[in-house]
Amino acid sequence: MKIKIVLLIGALGLCSSCAVIKPGEAGVKQTLGKFSNEVSTQGTVFYNPLVSKVIKESTQTQNIKLILTLPSKEGLSVNSEISILYRLEQNKIPSVLEHLGQGYESIITSVFRSASSDVCAQFYAKDMHSGMRAKIEEEIKKKMEVNLKKQADGIELIAVLMKRIQLPMGLANSIERKLQAEQDAMRMEFVLQQAKLEAERKVINAKGERDAQKILSEGLTQEIIKIRSIEAFNKLSESTNSKIIITDGKTPLLIE
């Protein structure tokens, strides 16, 4: 009796097994080669190991890193370090596995190589090292999405990042010289602007002094000078200090 129970438990063990799905994962049961449409998450999945198995895939954001050479519009080769950020859409994992298999990353890489070559060939090498980089990345991403949709639905592209661009040595030196020339031009423009402002300031000051002298000369008539002289002598007469007054008979000069 005990032997029969042991054999029964062993038979059940052979016919039943389980897989544990962790957070950030999704499991799909494959029975006799056919994928189930049901996707399991965070828990235990029981299956018959004789005819079935559970394939687990990550639903978190994944990063494919590539180092490759990209063509440019003028026919140059630009070395670049690329990151392709993507994730699997949980409810579409069976479709991805059915059409692309578990080696879907190689498909993503192939699609990227084709899309990046087509897009980068429309831009100059210097564009990949400037503010145009974001546009190039977005164009590659859009083209990849179109090409991936033709093969399988369920791969969500998050971003294509060109993290490091190495231009050909001659072009890099040329760009550096151009940037230096632009900086020198901006510096010279600043110096000239400062000199212009200083010249304008001197003109304004000179004009002010000229106007002041003109007003003063026009306002000091002989009659006003005589009146001011009389007023000054009246004040001096109140002082107890000795004074010597020299005059030509018309305008007195005072010496203390």
C-alpha positions as CSV (number, residue, x, y, z in Angstrom):
1,M,0.0,0.0,0.0
2,K,2.8,2.4,0.9
3,I,4.6,1.6,-2.3
4,K,1.5,2.4,-4.3
5,I,1.2,5.8,-2.5
6,V,4.8,6.6,-3.2
7,L,4.4,5.7,-6.8
8,L,1.3,7.8,-7.1
9,I,3.0,10.8,-5.6
10,G,6.0,10.3,-7.9
11,A,3.7,10.1,-10.9
12,L,1.9,13.3,-9.8
13,G,5.3,14.9,-9.3
14,L,6.3,14.0,-12.9
15,C,3.1,15.3,-14.3
16,S,3.0,18.5,-12.3
17,S,5.7,21.2,-11.7
18,C,5.6,24.9,-10.9
19,A,7.4,28.1,-11.9
20,V,7.7,31.2,-9.7
21,I,7.2,34.5,-11.5
22,K,9.0,37.4,-9.7
23,P,8.1,41.1,-9.7
24,G,9.2,42.7,-13.0
25,E,8.6,39.4,-14.9
26,A,5.8,37.8,-16.9
27,G,5.4,34.1,-17.6
28,V,3.9,32.4,-20.7
29,K,3.0,28.7,-20.7
30,Q,4.1,26.8,-23.8
31,T,2.4,23.4,-24.4
32,L,3.5,21.2,-27.2
33,G,5.1,24.2,-28.9
34,K,1.9,26.4,-28.7
35,F,2.0,29.5,-26.6
36,S,-0.9,30.3,-24.3
37,N,-2.5,33.7,-24.6
38,E,-2.6,34.0,-20.8
39,V,0.2,35.9,-19.3
40,S,1.0,35.2,-15.6
41,T,2.7,37.7,-13.3
42,Q,4.0,37.6,-9.7
43,G,3.0,34.2,-8.5
44,T,3.3,30.4,-9.0
45,V,2.4,28.8,-12.3
46,F,1.8,25.0,-12.3
47,Y,2.4,23.0,-15.5
48,N,3.1,19.5,-16.7
49,P,6.8,19.3,-17.4
50,L,6.3,16.4,-19.8
51,V,4.4,18.5,-22.3
52,S,4.7,22.1,-21.1
53,K,7.1,24.7,-19.9
54,V,6.9,28.3,-18.7
55,I,8.9,30.9,-20.4
56,K,9.7,34.0,-18.3
57,E,10.5,37.4,-19.8
58,S,11.3,40.7,-18.1
59,T,8.7,43.5,-18.3
60,Q,11.2,46.1,-17.1
61,T,13.0,48.6,-19.3
62,Q,16.0,46.9,-21.0
63,N,19.1,48.5,-22.5
64,I,20.9,47.2,-25.6
65,K,24.3,48.8,-25.9
66,L,26.0,48.9,-29.3
67,I,29.3,50.4,-30.6
68,L,29.2,50.8,-34.4
69,T,30.1,53.0,-37.3
70,L,27.5,55.2,-38.9
71,P,27.6,56.7,-42.4
72,S,27.1,60.4,-43.0
73,K,25.7,62.5,-45.9
74,E,29.2,63.4,-47.1
75,G,30.3,59.8,-47.0
76,L,32.3,59.9,-43.8
77,S,32.3,57.2,-41.1
78,V,31.3,58.2,-37.6
79,N,31.9,55.9,-34.6
80,S,29.2,56.0,-32.1
81,E,28.1,54.4,-28.8
82,I,24.4,53.6,-28.9
83,S,21.8,52.7,-26.2
84,I,18.4,51.3,-27.3
85,L,15.9,51.4,-24.4
86,Y,12.9,49.2,-24.8
87,R,10.4,47.0,-22.9
88,L,8.0,44.3,-23.7
89,E,4.3,45.0,-23.5
90,Q,3.1,42.5,-20.9
91,N,-0.1,41.4,-22.7
92,K,1.6,41.0,-26.0
93,I,4.6,38.8,-24.9
94,P,3.0,35.7,-26.5
95,S,2.9,37.4,-29.8
96,V,6.6,38.5,-29.5
97,L,7.7,35.0,-28.6
98,E,5.6,33.4,-31.4
99,H,6.9,35.7,-34.2
100,L,10.4,36.5,-33.0
101,G,11.3,33.9,-30.4
102,Q,13.4,34.5,-27.3
103,G,16.1,36.0,-29.5
104,Y,14.1,39.1,-30.2
105,E,17.0,41.4,-29.0
106,S,19.0,40.4,-32.1
107,I,16.0,41.4,-34.2
108,I,15.9,44.8,-32.5
109,T,19.6,45.2,-33.1
110,S,19.2,44.4,-36.8
111,V,16.3,46.8,-37.2
112,F,18.4,49.5,-35.5
113,R,21.4,49.0,-37.8
114,S,19.1,49.3,-40.9
115,A,17.2,52.4,-39.6
116,S,20.3,54.2,-38.3
117,S,22.1,53.8,-41.6
118,D,19.2,55.1,-43.6
119,V,18.6,58.1,-41.2
120,C,22.3,59.1,-40.6
121,A,23.0,59.1,-44.4
122,Q,20.7,62.1,-44.6
123,F,22.7,64.2,-42.1
124,Y,26.2,65.6,-42.2
125,A,28.7,64.2,-39.7
126,K,28.9,67.5,-37.8
127,D,25.1,67.3,-37.2
128,M,25.6,64.1,-35.1
129,H,27.9,66.2,-32.8
130,S,25.5,69.2,-32.5
131,G,22.0,70.1,-31.5
132,M,20.7,68.0,-34.4
133,R,21.6,64.8,-32.5
134,A,18.2,64.7,-30.8
135,K,16.4,65.0,-34.1
136,I,18.5,62.1,-35.5
137,E,17.7,59.9,-32.5
138,E,14.0,60.6,-32.9
139,E,14.1,59.8,-36.6
140,I,15.9,56.5,-36.0
141,K,13.3,55.6,-33.3
142,K,10.4,56.3,-35.6
143,K,11.8,54.3,-38.4
144,M,12.6,51.4,-36.0
145,E,9.0,51.4,-34.7
146,V,7.6,51.1,-38.3
147,N,10.0,48.2,-39.1
148,L,9.3,46.3,-35.9
149,K,5.6,46.6,-36.3
150,K,5.9,44.7,-39.6
151,Q,7.5,41.8,-37.8
152,A,5.8,41.7,-34.4
153,D,3.6,43.8,-32.1
154,G,4.6,44.1,-28.5
155,I,8.0,45.8,-28.3
156,E,7.8,49.3,-27.0
157,L,10.8,51.5,-27.9
158,I,11.4,54.1,-25.3
159,A,14.5,55.9,-26.7
160,V,17.5,55.7,-29.0
161,L,20.5,57.5,-27.4
162,M,23.6,58.4,-29.3
163,K,25.8,58.7,-26.2
164,R,29.2,59.2,-27.7
165,I,30.1,60.5,-31.1
166,Q,33.7,60.2,-32.5
167,L,34.1,62.3,-35.6
168,P,36.9,61.7,-38.1
169,M,40.1,63.5,-36.9
170,G,40.2,66.1,-39.7
171,L,36.6,67.0,-39.3
172,A,36.9,67.3,-35.5
173,N,39.8,69.7,-35.8
174,S,37.9,71.7,-38.4
175,I,34.9,72.0,-36.1
176,E,37.1,73.0,-33.2
177,R,38.8,75.7,-35.3
178,K,35.4,77.0,-36.4
179,L,34.1,77.2,-32.8
180,Q,37.3,79.0,-31.8
181,A,36.8,81.5,-34.6
182,E,33.2,82.1,-33.6
183,Q,34.3,82.7,-30.0
184,D,37.0,85.1,-31.1
185,A,34.4,87.0,-33.3
186,M,32.0,87.2,-30.4
187,R,34.8,88.5,-28.1
188,M,35.8,91.2,-30.7
189,E,32.2,92.2,-31.2
190,F,31.9,92.7,-27.4
191,V,35.1,94.8,-27.4
192,L,33.8,97.0,-30.3
193,Q,30.5,97.4,-28.6
194,Q,32.2,98.6,-25.4
195,A,34.4,101.0,-27.4
196,K,31.3,102.4,-29.2
197,L,29.5,102.9,-25.9
198,E,32.5,104.7,-24.4
199,A,32.8,106.9,-27.5
200,E,29.1,107.8,-27.2
201,R,29.6,108.6,-23.5
202,K,32.5,111.0,-24.3
203,V,30.4,112.7,-27.1
204,I,27.6,113.2,-24.6
205,N,29.9,114.6,-22.0
206,A,31.6,116.9,-24.5
207,K,28.2,118.2,-25.7
208,G,27.1,118.8,-22.2
209,E,30.2,120.9,-21.4
210,R,29.9,122.8,-24.6
211,D,26.2,123.6,-23.9
212,A,27.1,124.7,-20.4
213,Q,29.8,127.0,-21.6
214,K,27.5,128.4,-24.2
215,I,24.8,129.1,-21.7
216,L,27.3,130.6,-19.3
217,S,28.8,132.9,-22.0
218,E,25.4,134.0,-23.2
219,G,24.2,134.7,-19.7
220,L,27.2,136.7,-18.4
221,T,26.6,140.1,-20.0
222,Q,28.6,143.2,-19.0
223,E,25.7,144.5,-16.9
224,I,25.4,141.2,-15.0
225,I,29.2,141.2,-14.3
226,K,29.0,144.8,-12.9
227,I,26.1,143.9,-10.7
228,R,27.9,140.8,-9.4
229,S,31.0,142.9,-8.8
230,I,29.1,145.4,-6.7
231,E,27.4,142.7,-4.7
232,A,30.8,141.1,-4.0
233,F,32.3,144.5,-2.9
234,N,29.3,145.1,-0.6
235,K,30.0,141.8,1.1
236,L,33.7,142.5,1.3
237,S,33.1,145.9,2.9
238,E,31.5,144.1,5.8
239,S,34.8,142.2,6.5
240,T,37.4,143.6,9.0
241,N,40.3,142.3,7.0
242,S,42.5,144.9,5.2
243,K,42.1,145.0,1.5
244,I,43.8,146.6,-1.5
245,I,41.6,147.3,-4.5
246,I,43.1,147.8,-7.9
247,T,40.9,149.2,-10.6
248,D,41.1,150.6,-14.1
249,G,38.3,153.0,-13.2
250,K,35.7,150.7,-14.5
251,T,36.1,147.2,-13.0
252,P,37.8,146.9,-9.6
253,L,40.1,144.0,-8.7
254,L,40.4,142.9,-5.1
255,I,43.7,141.9,-3.4
256,E,43.6,140.8,0.3
